[in-house]
Amino acid sequence: MNFAESPPSRAMEQIAVVFARIRSSLQIERCACFLSRWLFLRLIGLIYLVAFVSLWSQIDGLVGHNGILPVADHLTAAGGPLGPERFWWLPTLSWFNTSDGFLHFQCAAGVVLSLLLIVGVAPILDLAFLWAIYLSLSTICGNFLGFQWDTLLLETGFLAIFLAPRQWLPKFSLEPAPSATVIWLCRWLLFRLMFMSGAVKLLSADASWWKLTALTFHYETQPLPTWIGWYAHQLPVWFQKISVAVMFGIELAAPFLILCGRRPRQIACGAFVLLMLLISLTGNYCFFNLLTVALCVLLLDDVFLLRLLPASVAAFVRTRLPSPAESAPREAGQSAPAYCSDSRPTNASSPQPEAGSNTAEGRLCFLSPRRRCGERTEERGIQGPSSPRPSPPSDGGEGVSLVTTGPGWEGSRVALGVRTFGVGVLAAFILLVSGTETVARLFRARNLPQPLLGLLQWVSPLRTINSYGLFAVMTTTRPEIVVEGSNDRLTWLTYHFKWKPGDPKSRPAFVAPHQPRLDWQMWFAALGDYRGNPWFVNLLVRLAQGSPEVLALLEENPFPEKPPRHLRAVLYEYHFTDFATRHTTGDWWRRERKGLYCPEITLRQNDRH
């Protein structure tokens, strides 16, 4: 009997072939994403910069000493019952200092580190500190920094720490290959973000989503619409229904293209970017759209990105790209895998680019060392005179360094093994937690095993592995809170906000990527009751006290001399006008008074004046 041809032997051979293909695919992913990683990290630096600058301009009024929710009061009230565990459940640097100056220091440090990340100086340290500082500020700012894009930035920024190259100064040509494991974790994050955004809309059983009429409400009821959103609201119902159907196609079907080859991923990237562009034109969603686009960049490889550049720029970038022979990982004594970045295998009979070719394909193909990089002797670990010098082991690594003989490389191999193991453990943990959250939400699982519930609760303070899904239930009306003050209870003057709807003649404006945090919270408060929003009562108290920090968050102060004696909040229902009304009156909005949102308040110290 010929055991070599037995079914078990053939099965083992097939399994070995599958694993070999997987390994080759991972190697291709790593060595074809240098430019993608470079662009992704710069976008993350830009987004962190926008986030910190935006928050810095508001932080005194939000959580400063004279702000709406002072950080000192928050930590004192929440930290007492927790004891020593407060440092885990409320992870913030403000435990060491609650002054306004330290809040400014955290924002300033975030700005500086963002700039360093953009220029490529010590990217791993930059990203680690940026994540820690933004988590610190998210913890103390509470609802003001609790939006889905804030948690998305924390999760993306955390993954970026393990994707960044290990170097102190920017040197593109010497960067080690990015970790394919971390690239796929980022793609998994993008998959969850997009797919669950569509799934939660259907799972909510909201009639407007199922009947495809949601966009007939969305443009006027979203938190901060733009003037383009006003025009989009005027479009016919049939067009709005088609738009909803297209959106569901992008959110529910396109994410699965991420799991396919490079061509389907390019299609998914285009669909996601188009959706983000349309969203950003009709509404202000802070840095959410840019952050999603940054994740989409990791769906593209260097060959595709180079084709988007002008010829002169692409030629310059190619000269800076690391040599594939230096970046491609392989075992000792083995040749580089003969695969190209477009995932098509090559063979000896196929025409190959000449050594030193400056074409995109020539720079990014993985050819054998003799054909690609000149003569090379590897059988005994001896480098030929024309071979390139070995590069350091890649970060996150699936594989080992270029040359693995001699005592000098043993430490590198051990370090690489430790990093590979660490990244593998991290990936397994993230997949476990995020997969559990996704499945539980998708299938509405309410009785998860206690160990899983404990695990989800344990990691929740870090806000780094999250569930996503925007506008699960469409708001069909637009209540707005108008804050008024008076000294005689007869004449009431309005406190106008900078960006949220107020004056019907005020045109909806573009404000993103800056996010006016108070304006956004006013939208959420209007959907509920003042008793469920304690911060709103604090806002009225600060206005009655004439707090300069809080008044700076508003467009103007109608009582510049001294605070009013009486304050109240009136609830209106707002609607977009139509073309005829706006042409006649110039109004962008029409509104109808519904009653008081919050009873009239009077501070005793004001009443005595």
N, C-alpha and C positions, 0 to 999 in steps of 0.2 A: 504493500500500500504506500502510495506517495503522500506522506503527511504534508509536504510543502504545498500540495494543491488541495488540501482538505478545506471544507467550508469554514472552520474556525480560522485557519490561516488566512484565507481570502478576506474574511471579515476584519481580522486584525490589520491587514494591509490597507483596507479601505478606511478604517478608523485612523491609521497613521497618516494616510493621504489627507483626510479631512483636517486633522490637527496641523499638518504641515501647511495647508492652505490658510488656515486661521492665523498661524504664526506669520506667514508671509504677508497676509493682509494687515496684521498689526504693524509689521515693519514698514510697509508701504504707508500706512496712516501716519506713522511717526515722522518719516523722512519726507513726506509731501506736504507738511503743514507748518513749515517754518514761517512763511509769510503770513499765513492765517493766524498763527499764534501771535506774531509781532503786532498785527493790526488789532486783534482781540484785546491784548493787554493795553494798548494805547487807548482803545475805546473805553475800557474799564477805568483807566486813569482819568480820562475826560469825564466820565459819568460821576466818579467819586468827587472830582473837582467841582462839578456843577452842584452835587448834593451838599457838599460842605459849605460852599459859598452861599447857596440859597438858604440853608439853615442858619448860617452865621448871622445873616441880616435880620433874622426873626427871633433868635433864641432868647434874647433878654425879655421880650414881651410874652413868650410862650412859657418858659420855665425859669426865668431869672428871679432874682430876689423880689422884685416888684411885678412879676409876671402873673399869668393866669394860673399856672400850676407850679409854684416854686419847688425846685428840686429838693431843697432842704426839708420842706414839709412832707414831700412825697416819701423820701427815704426814711424820715423819722417815723411816719405812720406805718409804712409797710415793713420796715426792717426790724422793728421791735419784736413782734411775735415770732419772727423766723430765727432769731438767735444767730449763731455762727453760720448757719446755712444760707443766710441772706446773701452772702457773696456769690453763691451759685444761682439761686433763684432770681436774684436781681444783679446780674453781672454788669457793673458800671465802675468806671474809674472815679466817679464822683463820691464814692465812699470815702475817699481820702481828702476830698475838698469839694465843698458845695458852693463855693463863691461864684459870682458872675465871671470873675477873671479866669477861673479855671475852665468854665464853659467856653470862653473865648479861646483859651489855650488849646482845648481839644479841637475846636473848629479850625484854628490856625494850623495846628499840626496836620490835620487832614488835608488842608490845602497844599501845604509844603510837600507832604508825602505823595499826593496826587501828581504834582508837577514832576517830582523825581521819578515816579513810575512812567509818566509820559515820555521822559527823555531816556529811560531805561537804566537808571542808576539803582543798583541793589533791589531788583524788582521783588524778590521773595520777601525781604524784610519790609519793603513798602507795603505790599499787599497784606502781610500779617498784621502790621500796626493799623492799617486802614480798616481792616475788618474789626479789630478790637475796639478802635475808637468809635466806629459807626454803631457797633453793638452797644457800647457804653451810652452813646447819646440816644439810641433807640429805646433803651431801658428806661431812662429818666424822662424822656419826652412823652411816653405813653401813647395816647391816642393820636397825638400830633405827628408821631413818626411810626405809626403802625399800619401803614398802607401796604398792599401786596407788593408794590415795587420796592419798598424798603426791605422787606424780607427777601425779595428776589435778588436785590443787590448784595445782601449779606451772603446768600447761598452761592451766587455766582462769584463773588469776591473770595469766598473761602476756597472754592474749587480752583480759582486762578492761582492761589498760592502754590499749589502742587503742579501747575502747568508752566509756571514761569521758569526761565532758565536760571541756573545757579551761577551767577556772575555778579561782580560788583560794578563794573563799568560796561556801557553798551558796546558790544562788539558782535555784530550780527553774524559775521563769518565764522565765529568761534562758538556759537551757541550749540549746546547739545540738543539732540532730537527731543521733541515734546513727547510726553507720555501718552500713548494711545489709550490707555485705561482712563486717564483724566479727560481726554478729548471725548470719549464716549460717555463719561459721566455728565459732561456739559451737554451733550446731545440728548441724553436721557432727561436732563432738566428741561431742555427746550421742548421735548416731546410731552412731558407732563404739563408744562405751562400751556401749550397750545391745545392739546387734546382735551384736558380737563376743562379748559375755558369753554369748549363746545359742549362737552358732556354734561356739565352742571346745569346748563340752560335747559337741556331736555329732561334731565332728572328732576328738576324743580317742578315739572308739569305746568309751568307757566303758559297760559293760553296764548299770549302774544308771541312767544317763541315758536310754539307748535303751529300757529296759524300764519307764521312768517310776517306778522305785522309789527314786530318789536321796534323797527326803525322809524315807524310813524310816530313813536313817542320819544325815542332815544335822543335825537338831536336836541330837543328842547328841554328834556328832563335830566340830561347828564350834568354833573357838577359844574363844570366851567366850559360851556360851549364857545366856539369861535364864530366869527361872522360868516365863515364858510358853512358852518353848521346851520346857520339860519337859512341859507340858500338850499342846503341839502334837505331841510325840513319841508321845503315847498315842492319837492319832486313828487310825481304821481305815485299812488299806492302800489301800482303794479311794479314800478321800478324799485320801490322799497322792499317788496317781497322777493324780487330777484336778488337784490343785494343781500338779504338775510340768507337765502339759499346758497349763494356763493360763499358767504362767510362760514356757514356750516361745512361746506365742502373743504375750505381751507383749514378750519379748526379740527375737523373730525377725520378727514381722509389724508390730507397732506402730511401730518405727523408720521404716518407709517412709511412714507418715502424716506424718512431719516434712516430707517433700518435697512434700506436697499443700497445699491451701488452709488457711485459718484454722480452719475447723470440724474437719477431720481432725487438725490440730495440737493443738487443744484436747482431742480424744479421746486422742491419744498422751500428752499431759501428764497427764491424769487416770489413765491406765493406769500410767505410770511412777511417779507419786506414790503410787498405791495399793500398788504392788510395794515401793517403798522403805519405806512405813509398815509393811507386814507383815514385812519383813526386820528393821527396827529393833525390832519388838515381840518377836521370837524370838531375836535375837542382837545382840551389841555390836560395831558396826563403825565406831567412832570417828565422824568427821564425814562419812563416805562418803555416807550417806543424805541428809544436809542439803545436801551439795555437789551431788548429783545433782538434788535438788529445785530448787536455785538455777539450774542449767542449764535445767530445765524451765520456769522462769518466762519465759525468752526465747521460748517457743513461744506465749505469750499476748500479746495487744495490750491497749492501754489501755482500750478499750471493754469488753472482757470483765472486766478487773480492777476497773473502776469498778462494774460490776454486782454484784461480790462484796462491796462495801463497804456499810455502812449509809447511808441516804439523806443524813443530815447530814454524814457524813464524806466521801461522794462529792462533795457540793456544795462542800465546802471544798477538796477536791483539785482539782476542775475550775477553780476560780478561780486555782490555782497552775500549771496546765498551760500551757506555751507556746502562743501562738496559732498555729494551723496556717498562716496566711498568712505568719507570720514565720519559721516553721521549714521550710516546704516549699521545696526548692530549685528554681530554674528559670533558664532562660537569659535574657539581657538582652532586654527588650521582649516577653517571653512571659508569658501568664497562668498562674496556678497550675493544675495538672491537676485536672480535675473528677472526682475519684474519692473515695470514702469509705473509711474504714478497714476496712470489711467487704469490700473488694475488689469492690464492685458499682458499675459506672459510672453516673453521673448525667447527665441532659441538661437542656436548657433548659425542657422542659415538666414536669419532675419538680418536686414541691413542695420548696422549700429552707427550711432553718431561717433564722429571722430573724437579722440581724446582732446579735451580742451574746448569742445564745441560750446558756443555761446547761445545756442538755441534753448528755449525753455525746456523742451524735451531732453536735450542733451545734458542740461544741468541737473535735471530732476530724475533721470532714469537710473535704475539700480542695475548696473552691468557688472560683469565679473571684473576683478581688479586688473587682470592683464589687458582687457580691452578698454577699460574706462580710465585707468589711472597709470598706465605704463607698466613695465615689467615689475614683478613683485615676487619675492620668495617667502612663502609662509609655512612650508612643511615643517621647518625646524624653528619657527618663530623669528626668522632673520628677515629684516626689511631690506629690500632692494634700494639702490641709491636714488631711484627716481620716484619712490613711493612717498605719499604724503605722510606727515607726522601723525601719530595717533591722537585722536580727540579724547577728551574725558568721557567717562561713562555717562549715558543719557539719564535725565531725571525721570524717575518714575518707572524706569525700566523694564521693558520686556526684552531681555537679551543681555549681552555683556559687551565689554569694550573691544575696540578694534584689534589690539594686540594683547594677548593674555599670558605671555611668558615672561619669566624673570621675576625676582622678588618684589620689584617696584610696583608691579601690577596686582599682586595678591591682595593688598589692602583695598585697592579700588574694586576688585571683584567682591570682596566681603561687603564693602559699603554699598555697592550696587545691589547685592542680594538683600541687604537690610532694607534699602529703599523700595525694592520691588515688593518685598513682603509687606512693608508698611502701606504702600499704595494699594496692594491687594486687600489688606484688612480694612482700610478706609473705604474702598469701593464696596466691599461686602456689607459693611455697616450702613452705608448710605443707601444701597439698594434695598436692604432689609427694612429700614425705617421708611424711606420714601415709597417703596412698594406697598408696605402695609397701609400707609395713609391713603395711597391712591386706590387700592383695592377696597378698603373700608368705605371710602367715599363713593366709589363707583357702584358698589353693590349694596351700599347702605347697611353695612355690617355694624350692628350696635353692641354686640356682646363679644368683643375681642378677648382672646385669652389674657389673663391677668398679667403675665410677664410682658406681653406686647404693649398693653396699656401702660404699664410701669415704665417701659422703655420710651414710649412716646412722650410721656409726661417728663421723664428725666432729661430728655434732650430739648424740650420746648423752650427753656430760657435762652438757649443759644440762637434761636430764630434762624437756623442755618439749614434745616431740612424741613421743607414746608409743603403744604398743599395749596393749589391755586385754582382759580375760577372766578372770572369777573362777570358781574351783572347776571347772576343766576336767575334772579327775578327782576323783570323790567319794571321800573317805576313809570307809571302812566300819568302822573300828575307832578307838578313842580311847586311844592310849598316853599316859600321863602320867608325868612325872619328879617324884619326891619326893626332895628333898635332905635328908640327915640328917647330924648331927654327934654325936661321942661322945668321951669322954675315956678310956674303958676298953675300948672295942670290945665291950662287953656291952649297955650301955644307950644306945640311939640316940634322939636327940630330933630332931623334924622342924622344918625352916624352912618356915613357912607363908607362902604368897604372898597378896597382897591380894585378887586377883580370880580367878585360875585355880582349877579344881577341886583340892581337897586333902582336907579332912575330908569324909567321905561325908554327914555331917549338915548341912553348910553349904549353904544355899539359893543357887542361881545368882542373881546380882544384876544390876541395871542399872548400867552405868558409862559408857556412851556419852553425850555425844560425847568425853569424856576417853578417851584410849587408854593403858592401862598397857603400855608398850613391852616391858618385860622379860617380863611374863606372856604377851604374844603370841609373843615369840621362843621361850619355853619350849614352846609348842605345836608350832612348826616343828621345834625340836630333837628332840622326842620322836619325830617321824616319821623321823628319820635316826639318825646315830651321832655320838658326841661328837667323834670324830676329824674329822668334817666340819663341826664347829661350834667352832672354836678359842675363840670368846668364852665358851663354857660352861665351859671349863677355867679361863679367867680369872675367871669368876664364883666358882668354888670357891676359887681362890687368894685373892680379895678377902674371902670369908667366913672363910677360915682366918686372914687377917690382921686380921679385925675391922674392916674399912673402914666407918666410920659412914655415908658417902655411899651405899654399896651396901646396907647393912642398912636404910637408910631406904626402899628400894624394896620391902621385905618387910613383912608384917603385924606380925611380932614377931621378936625375937631370943631364941632359947631359951638362949643362953649370954651373959647380960648382964655377968657378971663378967670373963670373958676368953674368947677364941676357943677352940673345941674343938681337941683334938690331931688328931682324925681326921675326915675328911669322905668321904661317899659319895653316889652318886645311884642310887636304886632305880627300876626301871621297873614300872609297874602298867598294867593295862587297865581302863578305867572304862566303866560303862554306867549309863544312867538306870534307876532302880527303877520299879516299876509302882505303881498306886494301892494295892493291898493291902499291899505291902511298906512303902510310906511311911506308911500308916495305922498299921501295927504297930510299926515301928521308928523312924519319923521320918527315915529316910535318904532323901536325894535321889539318891544314887549308890550303886552297889555296885562293888567293885573286886577285882581278882585280881592277885597279885604274879607278875611274869614273870621277874624276875632283876635283875642289876645293869646299869644303863645306863652307868656309868663306874666304873672300879676305884677302890678306896679310895685317898685321897691324904693325905699327912701332910707338913706343913711342918717342916723341921728346927728352925726357931726355936721352933715350938710344942712339938716333941718334947723340947726341952731343959728346958722348964719343969716 
